[in-house]
């Protein structure tokens, strides 16, 4: 039978203190929305159209175009949110 180390005292773990968020890196949840959902969808649709045009409107890759355009637009919007305003 295995021997218990110290059965009379319960083991308690101390948690490490939380690190504060770095002020120079805005988190997505802290960025104020400056583009409404309709404008964002229009930007994504336009970018997806240009992606489809670049590949000659060949059928079958519409979803990939949309998802790539969505990532591109979101990255652009996040980059704009990180730039300091004058």
N, C-alpha and C positions, 0 to 999 in steps of 0.2 A: 504494500500500500504506500503511495507517495506521501511524503511528509509535507505538511503545510508549513509555510515560513513563519508567520506570526498570526495565528488565527484570532487572537484577541483584538488586534487593531485592524480596522477595515482599510483597504488601500484607496487612496484618493489621488487623483491626478490633477495637477495644476495646469490650467490652460495658459498658453502663451498670450501676451497682450496683442491686441489687433493693431496692425500698422495703419496709420492714417493714409487716406488717399492722397496721391501726389497732386498738388494744385495745378501743375502745368499740363496734366493729361486729363481732359474732360472725359467723363464716362458717358456712354450713349444715353443712359437714363437722365443724366444731368444736363444734356444739351437741350436747349429749348427748341421746340419744333418751329421752323420758319418756313416750311413748305407744307401745304395741306395735302391730304391724301390724293386729291384729284390732280394737283399739279405734279406730284411724284409719279402717279400712274401715267400722266401724259409724257413726262420726261423718259420714263422707262419704255413706253410704246415707241417714241421717236428713236431712241437708241436701238431698240430691237429691230425697227424698220431698216435703219442704216446697216445693221449687222446682216440682215437678210439680203439687202441690196448688194452688199459686198460679196456675198457668196452666190449671187445670181438668182435669188429667190427659189433655189432648189427645195423641193418639198421634203419634209421629214425632220428638220432641225428647228422648228419653230419654238419648241419649249426650251431648247438649249440657248437659242437667241434671247429669249425673254429672261431666262435666269442669269445669263451673262450680263445683259443690259441692266437688270435689277442690281446686281452686285456692283457694276460700274457706277451707276447713279448713286447708290447708297454710299460708296466710297467717296465720290465727289462731294456729296452733301456733308459727310462727316469731316472731310478735309476743309470745307468752307466753314464749318462750325468751329474748327480748331484754330483758324486764323484769327488773330486779334483784330477787333473792330476799332476804327479810328473815330 
